[in-house]
């Protein structure tokens, strides 16, 4: 596809027949488990059908320019999960910050990506200290960032569906408080369960992907919902009067922008 996009020169959305659709380019497929390890100095591994390819920030940005996405994130080191050791978390933090700084400078110089939104990946596994340090080290350059990706909670695929929701909420809450950004979009990628998505929306996360539905279908499962309401429940309890001046602030405070979409 790389060679085809380079020759096409119009980006990924017109290439696939959806010229008016927004595009969010991510480095790893959230539907498949990403192999752990292979974290060599100065590069990040990309796993595809042809095997492993090592990407430097320069090589990565050149690849992004072929896609011309509406949104993309800097090269991350998100090879962490709930069981990651302190040594791996520290290495992930240092590499992620280094990649971010280099990718940001390349993004600012790129004439091709001057209309693309640049997101910063916030990593740290389930360690609140590491995630806080990640935000603090990258925060001086947040003025050049258009949004954020809360990354490194899992290595994609089915494991993302089995995260401890209580622990996830606690870490995300601390991270968002440290981030302090309420006007820029925040994304979480991966097959989070519907309940986890709702809880993340309440905390202030805006963007998710549809990998949970795809993985469920791939494993011959479907989502079912019970819409029966108890007759004892007041029907007005579920009504939403948008003319009420108190409704909009509640939506913005409790459900953030995600509720409005």
C-alpha atoms as an extended CHARMM CRD file, in Angstrom:
* protein
*
       261  EXT
         1         1  UNK       CA              0.0000000000        0.0000000000        0.0000000000  PROA      1               0.0000000000
         2         2  UNK       CA              2.8850000000        2.3640000000        0.7360000000  PROA      2               0.0000000000
         3         3  UNK       CA              4.0250000000        2.3620000000       -2.8830000000  PROA      3               0.0000000000
         4         4  UNK       CA              0.4570000000        2.8270000000       -4.1300000000  PROA      4               0.0000000000
         5         5  UNK       CA             -0.2020000000        5.7750000000       -1.7980000000  PROA      5               0.0000000000
         6         6  UNK       CA              3.0910000000        7.3690000000       -2.7650000000  PROA      6               0.0000000000
         7         7  UNK       CA              2.1360000000        7.1580000000       -6.4370000000  PROA      7               0.0000000000
         8         8  UNK       CA             -1.4720000000        8.2420000000       -5.7640000000  PROA      8               0.0000000000
         9         9  UNK       CA             -0.3730000000       11.3370000000       -3.7730000000  PROA      9               0.0000000000
        10        10  UNK       CA             -3.8860000000       12.2160000000       -2.5280000000  PROA      10              0.0000000000
        11        11  UNK       CA             -3.9670000000       10.4200000000        0.8090000000  PROA      11              0.0000000000
        12        12  UNK       CA             -5.7630000000        7.4350000000        2.2620000000  PROA      12              0.0000000000
        13        13  UNK       CA             -9.4130000000        8.5750000000        2.2300000000  PROA      13              0.0000000000
        14        14  UNK       CA             -9.7730000000        9.2110000000       -1.5290000000  PROA      14              0.0000000000
        15        15  UNK       CA             -7.6160000000        6.1270000000       -2.1280000000  PROA      15              0.0000000000
        16        16  UNK       CA            -10.2160000000        3.8860000000       -0.4460000000  PROA      16              0.0000000000
        17        17  UNK       CA            -13.1950000000        5.7110000000       -1.9690000000  PROA      17              0.0000000000
        18        18  UNK       CA            -14.2240000000        7.8980000000        0.9860000000  PROA      18              0.0000000000
        19        19  UNK       CA            -12.7900000000       11.3380000000        0.1300000000  PROA      19              0.0000000000
        20        20  UNK       CA            -15.0030000000       13.2260000000        2.6070000000  PROA      20              0.0000000000
        21        21  UNK       CA            -14.5530000000       10.8230000000        5.5370000000  PROA      21              0.0000000000
        22        22  UNK       CA            -12.2750000000       11.8150000000        8.4380000000  PROA      22              0.0000000000
        23        23  UNK       CA             -9.2120000000        9.6250000000        8.9980000000  PROA      23              0.0000000000
        24        24  UNK       CA             -7.3060000000        8.7750000000       12.1820000000  PROA      24              0.0000000000
        25        25  UNK       CA             -4.0100000000        7.0090000000       11.4760000000  PROA      25              0.0000000000
        26        26  UNK       CA             -2.7320000000        4.7380000000       14.2550000000  PROA      26              0.0000000000
        27        27  UNK       CA              0.4630000000        2.7360000000       14.2460000000  PROA      27              0.0000000000
        28        28  UNK       CA             -0.8850000000       -0.5400000000       15.6190000000  PROA      28              0.0000000000
        29        29  UNK       CA             -4.0030000000       -2.5280000000       14.7440000000  PROA      29              0.0000000000
        30        30  UNK       CA             -6.2000000000       -2.5500000000       17.8870000000  PROA      30              0.0000000000
        31        31  UNK       CA             -7.8460000000       -5.7970000000       16.7530000000  PROA      31              0.0000000000
        32        32  UNK       CA             -4.6830000000       -7.9300000000       16.8870000000  PROA      32              0.0000000000
        33        33  UNK       CA             -2.3170000000       -8.5620000000       19.7860000000  PROA      33              0.0000000000
        34        34  UNK       CA              0.9220000000       -6.6550000000       19.2550000000  PROA      34              0.0000000000
        35        35  UNK       CA              4.0510000000       -8.7770000000       19.9100000000  PROA      35              0.0000000000
        36        36  UNK       CA              5.9510000000       -7.5590000000       22.9500000000  PROA      36              0.0000000000
        37        37  UNK       CA              9.6460000000       -6.6970000000       22.8970000000  PROA      37              0.0000000000
        38        38  UNK       CA             11.8620000000       -5.7670000000       19.9230000000  PROA      38              0.0000000000
        39        39  UNK       CA             12.3060000000       -2.2490000000       21.3700000000  PROA      39              0.0000000000
        40        40  UNK       CA             15.6460000000       -1.2250000000       19.8870000000  PROA      40              0.0000000000
        41        41  UNK       CA             17.2980000000        2.1420000000       20.4550000000  PROA      41              0.0000000000
        42        42  UNK       CA             15.9210000000        5.0270000000       18.4080000000  PROA      42              0.0000000000
        43        43  UNK       CA             13.2840000000        3.0020000000       16.5820000000  PROA      43              0.0000000000
        44        44  UNK       CA              9.8450000000        1.4980000000       17.1940000000  PROA      44              0.0000000000
        45        45  UNK       CA              8.7450000000       -1.8460000000       15.6980000000  PROA      45              0.0000000000
        46        46  UNK       CA              5.8300000000       -1.9900000000       13.2730000000  PROA      46              0.0000000000
        47        47  UNK       CA              4.3350000000       -5.4500000000       12.7500000000  PROA      47              0.0000000000
        48        48  UNK       CA              2.5130000000       -6.1520000000        9.5050000000  PROA      48              0.0000000000
        49        49  UNK       CA              1.7640000000       -8.9380000000        7.0630000000  PROA      49              0.0000000000
        50        50  UNK       CA              5.3620000000       -8.9190000000        5.8640000000  PROA      50              0.0000000000
        51        51  UNK       CA              6.8080000000       -9.1430000000        9.3520000000  PROA      51              0.0000000000
        52        52  UNK       CA              8.5770000000       -6.5610000000       11.4870000000  PROA      52              0.0000000000
        53        53  UNK       CA              9.7670000000       -3.1660000000       10.2880000000  PROA      53              0.0000000000
        54        54  UNK       CA             11.7260000000       -0.7500000000       12.4630000000  PROA      54              0.0000000000
        55        55  UNK       CA             10.5830000000        2.8610000000       12.2370000000  PROA      55              0.0000000000
        56        56  UNK       CA             12.6100000000        5.8830000000       13.2430000000  PROA      56              0.0000000000
        57        57  UNK       CA             10.7520000000        9.1870000000       13.7450000000  PROA      57              0.0000000000
        58        58  UNK       CA             11.9780000000       10.3330000000       10.3240000000  PROA      58              0.0000000000
        59        59  UNK       CA             10.8350000000        7.1690000000        8.5810000000  PROA      59              0.0000000000
        60        60  UNK       CA              7.5230000000        7.2200000000       10.4410000000  PROA      60              0.0000000000
        61        61  UNK       CA              6.6940000000       10.8170000000        9.4730000000  PROA      61              0.0000000000
        62        62  UNK       CA              7.5550000000       10.0720000000        5.8560000000  PROA      62              0.0000000000
        63        63  UNK       CA              5.0800000000        7.1910000000        5.9810000000  PROA      63              0.0000000000
        64        64  UNK       CA              2.4310000000        9.4250000000        7.5680000000  PROA      64              0.0000000000
        65        65  UNK       CA              2.8720000000       11.9250000000        4.7400000000  PROA      65              0.0000000000
        66        66  UNK       CA              1.8630000000        9.2330000000        2.2330000000  PROA      66              0.0000000000
        67        67  UNK       CA             -1.4110000000        8.6870000000        4.1420000000  PROA      67              0.0000000000
        68        68  UNK       CA             -2.1840000000       12.3910000000        4.6920000000  PROA      68              0.0000000000
        69        69  UNK       CA             -4.5130000000       11.6500000000        7.6430000000  PROA      69              0.0000000000
        70        70  UNK       CA             -6.7350000000       14.1490000000        9.4100000000  PROA      70              0.0000000000
        71        71  UNK       CA             -5.3610000000       12.9270000000       12.7480000000  PROA      71              0.0000000000
        72        72  UNK       CA             -2.2690000000       10.9600000000       13.7390000000  PROA      72              0.0000000000
        73        73  UNK       CA             -0.1010000000       10.5450000000       16.8260000000  PROA      73              0.0000000000
        74        74  UNK       CA              3.6290000000       10.6800000000       17.3590000000  PROA      74              0.0000000000
        75        75  UNK       CA              5.6420000000        7.4810000000       17.3260000000  PROA      75              0.0000000000
        76        76  UNK       CA              4.9020000000        5.7970000000       20.6890000000  PROA      76              0.0000000000
        77        77  UNK       CA              6.4420000000        3.2110000000       22.9600000000  PROA      77              0.0000000000
        78        78  UNK       CA              3.2350000000        1.6710000000       24.2840000000  PROA      78              0.0000000000
        79        79  UNK       CA              4.6060000000       -1.8330000000       24.8800000000  PROA      79              0.0000000000
        80        80  UNK       CA              3.2090000000       -1.9570000000       28.4140000000  PROA      80              0.0000000000
        81        81  UNK       CA              0.2670000000       -3.3760000000       30.3430000000  PROA      81              0.0000000000
        82        82  UNK       CA             -0.8860000000       -3.9890000000       33.9140000000  PROA      82              0.0000000000
        83        83  UNK       CA              2.0130000000       -6.4110000000       34.5700000000  PROA      83              0.0000000000
        84        84  UNK       CA              4.8600000000       -4.2800000000       33.2020000000  PROA      84              0.0000000000
        85        85  UNK       CA              7.9420000000       -4.0070000000       35.4100000000  PROA      85              0.0000000000
        86        86  UNK       CA              9.3440000000       -0.6550000000       36.5580000000  PROA      86              0.0000000000
        87        87  UNK       CA             12.3510000000       -1.0340000000       34.2400000000  PROA      87              0.0000000000
        88        88  UNK       CA             10.1110000000       -1.4640000000       31.1700000000  PROA      88              0.0000000000
        89        89  UNK       CA              7.9150000000        1.4640000000       32.2530000000  PROA      89              0.0000000000
        90        90  UNK       CA             10.9500000000        3.7270000000       32.6430000000  PROA      90              0.0000000000
        91        91  UNK       CA             12.3140000000        2.7130000000       29.2510000000  PROA      91              0.0000000000
        92        92  UNK       CA              8.8940000000        3.2260000000       27.6800000000  PROA      92              0.0000000000
        93        93  UNK       CA              8.6540000000        6.6990000000       29.2260000000  PROA      93              0.0000000000
        94        94  UNK       CA             12.0820000000        7.8250000000       28.0140000000  PROA      94              0.0000000000
        95        95  UNK       CA             11.5550000000        6.4990000000       24.5000000000  PROA      95              0.0000000000
        96        96  UNK       CA              8.0320000000        7.9030000000       24.2330000000  PROA      96              0.0000000000
        97        97  UNK       CA              9.1390000000       11.4090000000       25.2380000000  PROA      97              0.0000000000
        98        98  UNK       CA             12.0990000000       11.2680000000       22.8490000000  PROA      98              0.0000000000
        99        99  UNK       CA              9.8810000000       10.0980000000       19.9760000000  PROA      99              0.0000000000
       100       100  UNK       CA              7.3320000000       12.8020000000       20.7780000000  PROA      100             0.0000000000
       101       101  UNK       CA              9.8950000000       15.6060000000       20.6750000000  PROA      101             0.0000000000
       102       102  UNK       CA             11.4100000000       14.4340000000       17.3940000000  PROA      102             0.0000000000
       103       103  UNK       CA              8.0590000000       13.7560000000       15.7020000000  PROA      103             0.0000000000
       104       104  UNK       CA              6.7110000000       17.1400000000       16.7830000000  PROA      104             0.0000000000
       105       105  UNK       CA              9.6470000000       18.9660000000       15.2050000000  PROA      105             0.0000000000
       106       106  UNK       CA              9.2260000000       16.9810000000       11.9890000000  PROA      106             0.0000000000
       107       107  UNK       CA              5.4830000000       17.6630000000       12.0320000000  PROA      107             0.0000000000
       108       108  UNK       CA              6.0310000000       21.4100000000       12.3730000000  PROA      108             0.0000000000
       109       109  UNK       CA              8.4030000000       21.3790000000        9.3840000000  PROA      109             0.0000000000
       110       110  UNK       CA              6.1750000000       19.2270000000        7.1610000000  PROA      110             0.0000000000
       111       111  UNK       CA              4.2580000000       21.0900000000        4.4590000000  PROA      111             0.0000000000
       112       112  UNK       CA              2.2380000000       17.9470000000        3.6960000000  PROA      112             0.0000000000
       113       113  UNK       CA              0.9270000000       17.5730000000        7.2660000000  PROA      113             0.0000000000
       114       114  UNK       CA              0.1830000000       21.2290000000        8.0010000000  PROA      114             0.0000000000
       115       115  UNK       CA             -3.5520000000       20.4610000000        8.0490000000  PROA      115             0.0000000000
       116       116  UNK       CA             -3.2700000000       17.2190000000       10.0390000000  PROA      116             0.0000000000
       117       117  UNK       CA             -3.9980000000       17.1710000000       13.7670000000  PROA      117             0.0000000000
       118       118  UNK       CA             -1.0410000000       15.9970000000       15.8600000000  PROA      118             0.0000000000
       119       119  UNK       CA             -1.8810000000       13.9100000000       18.9560000000  PROA      119             0.0000000000
       120       120  UNK       CA              0.4940000000       13.1600000000       21.8350000000  PROA      120             0.0000000000
       121       121  UNK       CA              0.5190000000        9.6000000000       23.2670000000  PROA      121             0.0000000000
       122       122  UNK       CA              0.4440000000        9.4630000000       27.0760000000  PROA      122             0.0000000000
       123       123  UNK       CA              1.8890000000        6.1530000000       28.2840000000  PROA      123             0.0000000000
       124       124  UNK       CA              2.8200000000        4.4510000000       31.5590000000  PROA      124             0.0000000000
       125       125  UNK       CA              0.9360000000        1.1680000000       31.8580000000  PROA      125             0.0000000000
       126       126  UNK       CA             -1.1090000000        1.0990000000       35.0590000000  PROA      126             0.0000000000
       127       127  UNK       CA              1.5030000000        3.1000000000       36.9760000000  PROA      127             0.0000000000
       128       128  UNK       CA              0.1120000000        6.4720000000       38.0460000000  PROA      128             0.0000000000
       129       129  UNK       CA              3.5870000000        7.8290000000       38.7920000000  PROA      129             0.0000000000
       130       130  UNK       CA              4.9130000000        7.0060000000       35.3170000000  PROA      130             0.0000000000
       131       131  UNK       CA              1.8820000000        8.5240000000       33.5980000000  PROA      131             0.0000000000
       132       132  UNK       CA              2.1830000000       11.6660000000       35.6950000000  PROA      132             0.0000000000
       133       133  UNK       CA              5.8670000000       11.9480000000       34.7560000000  PROA      133             0.0000000000
       134       134  UNK       CA              4.9870000000       11.4430000000       31.0870000000  PROA      134             0.0000000000
       135       135  UNK       CA              2.5490000000       14.3540000000       31.1660000000  PROA      135             0.0000000000
       136       136  UNK       CA              4.9730000000       16.6190000000       33.0430000000  PROA      136             0.0000000000
       137       137  UNK       CA              7.8640000000       15.9640000000       30.6430000000  PROA      137             0.0000000000
       138       138  UNK       CA              5.7640000000       16.5790000000       27.5330000000  PROA      138             0.0000000000
       139       139  UNK       CA              3.5780000000       19.3990000000       28.8600000000  PROA      139             0.0000000000
       140       140  UNK       CA              5.8930000000       22.2980000000       27.8700000000  PROA      140             0.0000000000
       141       141  UNK       CA              5.1100000000       21.5130000000       24.2210000000  PROA      141             0.0000000000
       142       142  UNK       CA              1.3860000000       20.8410000000       24.5780000000  PROA      142             0.0000000000
       143       143  UNK       CA              0.6790000000       24.2060000000       22.9710000000  PROA      143             0.0000000000
       144       144  UNK       CA              1.6430000000       22.5920000000       19.6570000000  PROA      144             0.0000000000
       145       145  UNK       CA             -0.5030000000       19.4990000000       20.2560000000  PROA      145             0.0000000000
       146       146  UNK       CA             -4.0680000000       19.1170000000       18.9620000000  PROA      146             0.0000000000
       147       147  UNK       CA             -5.1260000000       16.1900000000       21.1590000000  PROA      147             0.0000000000
       148       148  UNK       CA             -4.0030000000       13.1890000000       23.1810000000  PROA      148             0.0000000000
       149       149  UNK       CA             -4.0360000000        9.3840000000       23.0980000000  PROA      149             0.0000000000
       150       150  UNK       CA             -4.0890000000        7.5620000000       26.4340000000  PROA      150             0.0000000000
       151       151  UNK       CA             -1.9810000000        4.5830000000       25.4080000000  PROA      151             0.0000000000
       152       152  UNK       CA             -0.0790000000        1.6690000000       26.9140000000  PROA      152             0.0000000000
       153       153  UNK       CA             -2.8410000000        0.0500000000       28.9950000000  PROA      153             0.0000000000
       154       154  UNK       CA             -2.7320000000       -3.1320000000       26.8780000000  PROA      154             0.0000000000
       155       155  UNK       CA             -1.0710000000       -4.6740000000       23.8350000000  PROA      155             0.0000000000
       156       156  UNK       CA             -4.2790000000       -4.6890000000       21.7650000000  PROA      156             0.0000000000
       157       157  UNK       CA             -6.5150000000       -7.5720000000       20.7390000000  PROA      157             0.0000000000
       158       158  UNK       CA             -8.5550000000       -9.6300000000       23.2080000000  PROA      158             0.0000000000
       159       159  UNK       CA             -6.4940000000       -8.6130000000       26.3040000000  PROA      159             0.0000000000
       160       160  UNK       CA             -7.9870000000       -5.1170000000       26.0480000000  PROA      160             0.0000000000
       161       161  UNK       CA            -11.4480000000       -6.5610000000       26.7030000000  PROA      161             0.0000000000
       162       162  UNK       CA            -10.3570000000       -8.0720000000       30.0220000000  PROA      162             0.0000000000
       163       163  UNK       CA             -8.8370000000       -5.0930000000       31.8310000000  PROA      163             0.0000000000
       164       164  UNK       CA             -9.7120000000       -4.4670000000       35.4650000000  PROA      164             0.0000000000
       165       165  UNK       CA            -12.1920000000       -1.6050000000       35.1690000000  PROA      165             0.0000000000
       166       166  UNK       CA            -11.6630000000       -0.3010000000       38.6910000000  PROA      166             0.0000000000
       167       167  UNK       CA             -7.8940000000       -0.0170000000       38.1970000000  PROA      167             0.0000000000
       168       168  UNK       CA             -8.3630000000        1.4820000000       34.7330000000  PROA      168             0.0000000000
       169       169  UNK       CA            -10.7050000000        4.1810000000       36.0420000000  PROA      169             0.0000000000
       170       170  UNK       CA             -8.2950000000        5.0960000000       38.8190000000  PROA      170             0.0000000000
       171       171  UNK       CA             -5.2860000000        5.4670000000       36.5020000000  PROA      171             0.0000000000
       172       172  UNK       CA             -7.2060000000        7.3450000000       33.7980000000  PROA      172             0.0000000000
       173       173  UNK       CA             -8.6970000000        9.7210000000       36.3690000000  PROA      173             0.0000000000
       174       174  UNK       CA             -5.2590000000       10.6020000000       37.7630000000  PROA      174             0.0000000000
       175       175  UNK       CA             -3.8360000000       11.0130000000       34.2520000000  PROA      175             0.0000000000
       176       176  UNK       CA             -6.6220000000       13.3480000000       33.1410000000  PROA      176             0.0000000000
       177       177  UNK       CA             -6.2710000000       15.4450000000       36.2820000000  PROA      177             0.0000000000
       178       178  UNK       CA             -2.5630000000       15.8620000000       35.5960000000  PROA      178             0.0000000000
       179       179  UNK       CA             -3.2590000000       16.5590000000       31.9350000000  PROA      179             0.0000000000
       180       180  UNK       CA             -5.6720000000       19.3580000000       32.7930000000  PROA      180             0.0000000000
       181       181  UNK       CA             -6.8350000000       19.6460000000       29.1630000000  PROA      181             0.0000000000
       182       182  UNK       CA            -10.5750000000       20.1580000000       28.6920000000  PROA      182             0.0000000000
       183       183  UNK       CA            -10.6460000000       21.7390000000       25.2330000000  PROA      183             0.0000000000
       184       184  UNK       CA             -8.5630000000       19.2300000000       23.2600000000  PROA      184             0.0000000000
       185       185  UNK       CA             -9.8950000000       15.7760000000       22.2760000000  PROA      185             0.0000000000
       186       186  UNK       CA             -8.6750000000       12.7130000000       24.1560000000  PROA      186             0.0000000000
       187       187  UNK       CA             -8.6540000000        9.2340000000       22.6040000000  PROA      187             0.0000000000
       188       188  UNK       CA             -8.3300000000        5.7090000000       23.9700000000  PROA      188             0.0000000000
       189       189  UNK       CA             -7.7210000000        3.0240000000       21.3700000000  PROA      189             0.0000000000
       190       190  UNK       CA             -8.4160000000       -0.6790000000       21.7900000000  PROA      190             0.0000000000
       191       191  UNK       CA            -11.2260000000       -3.1560000000       22.3630000000  PROA      191             0.0000000000
       192       192  UNK       CA            -12.5520000000       -1.7420000000       25.6130000000  PROA      192             0.0000000000
       193       193  UNK       CA            -15.8570000000       -3.2290000000       26.7430000000  PROA      193             0.0000000000
       194       194  UNK       CA            -19.0450000000       -1.1330000000       26.3690000000  PROA      194             0.0000000000
       195       195  UNK       CA            -19.1370000000       -0.6210000000       30.1450000000  PROA      195             0.0000000000
       196       196  UNK       CA            -15.5090000000        0.5220000000       30.1520000000  PROA      196             0.0000000000
       197       197  UNK       CA            -16.2320000000        2.9580000000       27.3090000000  PROA      197             0.0000000000
       198       198  UNK       CA            -19.1290000000        4.5030000000       29.2350000000  PROA      198             0.0000000000
       199       199  UNK       CA            -16.9790000000        4.8930000000       32.3290000000  PROA      199             0.0000000000
       200       200  UNK       CA            -14.1860000000        6.4950000000       30.3000000000  PROA      200             0.0000000000
       201       201  UNK       CA            -16.6680000000        8.9250000000       28.7150000000  PROA      201             0.0000000000
       202       202  UNK       CA            -17.7610000000        9.9580000000       32.2050000000  PROA      202             0.0000000000
       203       203  UNK       CA            -14.1390000000       10.6920000000       33.0680000000  PROA      203             0.0000000000
       204       204  UNK       CA            -13.6860000000       12.8570000000       29.9790000000  PROA      204             0.0000000000
       205       205  UNK       CA            -12.4130000000       10.6370000000       27.1430000000  PROA      205             0.0000000000
       206       206  UNK       CA            -13.8460000000       11.5640000000       23.7370000000  PROA      206             0.0000000000
       207       207  UNK       CA            -12.6730000000        9.1700000000       21.0200000000  PROA      207             0.0000000000
       208       208  UNK       CA            -12.7730000000        5.3610000000       20.7760000000  PROA      208             0.0000000000
       209       209  UNK       CA            -12.5330000000        2.8130000000       17.9740000000  PROA      209             0.0000000000
       210       210  UNK       CA            -14.8420000000       -0.0630000000       16.9690000000  PROA      210             0.0000000000
       211       211  UNK       CA            -12.3970000000       -2.9280000000       17.5260000000  PROA      211             0.0000000000
       212       212  UNK       CA            -14.5080000000       -4.4630000000       20.3290000000  PROA      212             0.0000000000
       213       213  UNK       CA            -17.3680000000       -5.1720000000       17.9260000000  PROA      213             0.0000000000
       214       214  UNK       CA            -14.9880000000       -6.5860000000       15.3180000000  PROA      214             0.0000000000
       215       215  UNK       CA            -13.2630000000       -8.8780000000       17.8250000000  PROA      215             0.0000000000
       216       216  UNK       CA            -16.6150000000      -10.0700000000       19.1880000000  PROA      216             0.0000000000
       217       217  UNK       CA            -17.8150000000      -10.9320000000       15.6880000000  PROA      217             0.0000000000
       218       218  UNK       CA            -14.5180000000      -12.6480000000       14.8880000000  PROA      218             0.0000000000
       219       219  UNK       CA            -15.0620000000      -14.9130000000       17.9100000000  PROA      219             0.0000000000
       220       220  UNK       CA            -18.6860000000      -15.6540000000       16.9000000000  PROA      220             0.0000000000
       221       221  UNK       CA            -20.2030000000      -13.4520000000       19.6060000000  PROA      221             0.0000000000
       222       222  UNK       CA            -22.8180000000      -10.7260000000       19.4610000000  PROA      222             0.0000000000
       223       223  UNK       CA            -23.9570000000       -7.8980000000       21.6940000000  PROA      223             0.0000000000
       224       224  UNK       CA            -27.4720000000       -8.1430000000       23.1120000000  PROA      224             0.0000000000
       225       225  UNK       CA            -29.3360000000       -5.5510000000       25.1490000000  PROA      225             0.0000000000
       226       226  UNK       CA            -32.4190000000       -5.7720000000       27.3350000000  PROA      226             0.0000000000
       227       227  UNK       CA            -34.6360000000       -2.7510000000       26.7260000000  PROA      227             0.0000000000
       228       228  UNK       CA            -37.3750000000       -3.7970000000       29.1660000000  PROA      228             0.0000000000
       229       229  UNK       CA            -37.9950000000       -1.1310000000       31.7910000000  PROA      229             0.0000000000
       230       230  UNK       CA            -39.6020000000       -1.8460000000       35.1130000000  PROA      230             0.0000000000
       231       231  UNK       CA            -43.1670000000       -0.5330000000       35.3140000000  PROA      231             0.0000000000
       232       232  UNK       CA            -42.3270000000        0.8290000000       38.7410000000  PROA      232             0.0000000000
       233       233  UNK       CA            -39.8280000000        3.2820000000       37.2630000000  PROA      233             0.0000000000
       234       234  UNK       CA            -41.1410000000        6.7500000000       36.4840000000  PROA      234             0.0000000000
       235       235  UNK       CA            -40.9720000000        7.2520000000       32.7140000000  PROA      235             0.0000000000
       236       236  UNK       CA            -39.9380000000       10.8790000000       33.2250000000  PROA      236             0.0000000000
       237       237  UNK       CA            -36.7700000000        9.6470000000       34.8890000000  PROA      237             0.0000000000
       238       238  UNK       CA            -35.3240000000        8.8880000000       31.4460000000  PROA      238             0.0000000000
       239       239  UNK       CA            -36.4960000000       12.0570000000       29.6840000000  PROA      239             0.0000000000
       240       240  UNK       CA            -34.0140000000       14.7540000000       28.6690000000  PROA      240             0.0000000000
       241       241  UNK       CA            -35.3110000000       18.2830000000       28.2740000000  PROA      241             0.0000000000
       242       242  UNK       CA            -32.7020000000       20.1060000000       26.1560000000  PROA      242             0.0000000000
       243       243  UNK       CA            -34.5350000000       23.4020000000       26.7610000000  PROA      243             0.0000000000
       244       244  UNK       CA            -33.5900000000       23.1710000000       30.4380000000  PROA      244             0.0000000000
       245       245  UNK       CA            -30.5910000000       25.5290000000       30.9430000000  PROA      245             0.0000000000
       246       246  UNK       CA            -29.1720000000       23.1360000000       33.5360000000  PROA      246             0.0000000000
       247       247  UNK       CA            -28.9150000000       20.2060000000       31.1220000000  PROA      247             0.0000000000
       248       248  UNK       CA            -26.0620000000       21.4360000000       28.9260000000  PROA      248             0.0000000000
       249       249  UNK       CA            -23.6380000000       22.1780000000       31.8130000000  PROA      249             0.0000000000
       250       250  UNK       CA            -24.3810000000       18.7290000000       33.2460000000  PROA      250             0.0000000000
       251       251  UNK       CA            -23.5330000000       17.0970000000       29.9310000000  PROA      251             0.0000000000
       252       252  UNK       CA            -20.3100000000       19.0450000000       29.6310000000  PROA      252             0.0000000000
       253       253  UNK       CA            -19.2300000000       18.3630000000       33.2150000000  PROA      253             0.0000000000
       254       254  UNK       CA            -20.2940000000       14.7440000000       33.6460000000  PROA      254             0.0000000000
       255       255  UNK       CA            -20.0650000000       13.2780000000       30.1610000000  PROA      255             0.0000000000
       256       256  UNK       CA            -17.7240000000       15.7700000000       28.4590000000  PROA      256             0.0000000000
       257       257  UNK       CA            -17.9660000000       16.2820000000       24.7070000000  PROA      257             0.0000000000
       258       258  UNK       CA            -18.4830000000       12.5810000000       23.9790000000  PROA      258             0.0000000000
       259       259  UNK       CA            -22.0870000000       12.7960000000       25.1910000000  PROA      259             0.0000000000
       260       260  UNK       CA            -22.9220000000       15.3660000000       22.5490000000  PROA      260             0.0000000000
       261       261  UNK       CA            -21.9430000000       13.0290000000       19.7240000000  PROA      261             0.0000000000
